[in-house]
Amino acid sequence: MSNNSFTASLPFKLIVALVLGILVGLGLSAIEGTMICTALLNIIVTVRFISGQFINFCVPLIIIGFIAPSITRLGAHASRMLILALILAYVSSIGAALAATFAGYSILPFLNIVSDVEDLKSLPPLVFALAIPQIMPVMSALFLSITVGLAAAWNRSKYIINILEEFQKIVLSIVTKFLIPVLPILIGTTFCSLAYEGSITKQFPVFIAIILIVIVGHYIWMALLYFIAGLYSGKNPFYIIGNYGPAYMTAIGTMSSAATLSVALECARKSEPPLRDDIVNFGIPLFANIHLCGSVMTETFFVMAVSKILYGVYPSIGSMLLFCALLGVFAIGAPGVPGGTVMASLGLVTGVLGFDASGTALILTIFALQDSFGTACNVTSDGALTLILTGYAEKHKIEHADLDNLLD
């Protein structure tokens, strides 16, 4: 990955926005009470509100654009192996989310997260509040996507399916042309506000700690998946892991499962046997788009930490269980691009957990800081699920020819 491509990437822009926001916020804090400080804060608070409103407006569009077409594609090409792959991806993702939830309740209370706001400075009120309501509530968008997607697939409604495919392209354009350029603005203004208030300096060590904890969690989850895959298939998983080094490093550099696909295929093909060539050609590209266990684990742990930091409480167990169950669905429909999981699931963060613009900005930023490691976990874990598919195909005597229709 070239330096130019890295500096043009979203994570780099978010990090720059974070640093600039903190520096400006600290500078404004030093000149508190002056006319310049008040004027700049009025602008910053207003820009943060409007950019947050725009991002919230896009959330239902993202849900419909990502989830509904994914359901129609899978429903139109359903088969035993495809259904098994979907189940494996979902179980792995929701398992990672539940593990992160358990770790959050167990570990975060010992990190001494400070949520006391008594000594923080106050931000000025909004000068201009431009409200941009969503076209529909988040949960309505989710159930609309599921019901319309399933019904279109069952009825083989080519016209509706084509409309949903076109709508997904439109939504992707909205994300790339409008939403992504706005994100650094939201991040910068949010961290500027936090730095001015004084909370960011108190929480910085916590941010570093939770990122390191999540990375350790990635390795534990990968080890568990490969152990289960080896146990089920009766094959040695270490031969596969040994070949996945280039894919892991490429994922760290590209921060994208889709961009790492060619390298991941090459690494998996070096593992034949124990992997089967037709299963590799079927499973690796599929899992690159639907299996995002590392990203799911990251987001789950982070939302718990950010909830405590900003709102002083952890989400309730019921809210977290619902969040985990739905996040597994969103991960299947998320694009395999940098930040795809958290972008697709913004509706859950706001709708299920009740995060505001500040909470969303923190989640996006912390996620971007470790996105490369989450992607590397996603890509490397695909080898374990492919090994399970290989074991299933051999146990049920599924021949190479039976997969031909799925390799288009």
Summary of the structure (lengths in Angstrom):
residues: 408
radius of gyration: 21.9
end to end distance: 28.7
largest distance: 76.8
contacts: 1469
relative contact order: 0.17
helix: 79%
strand: 0%
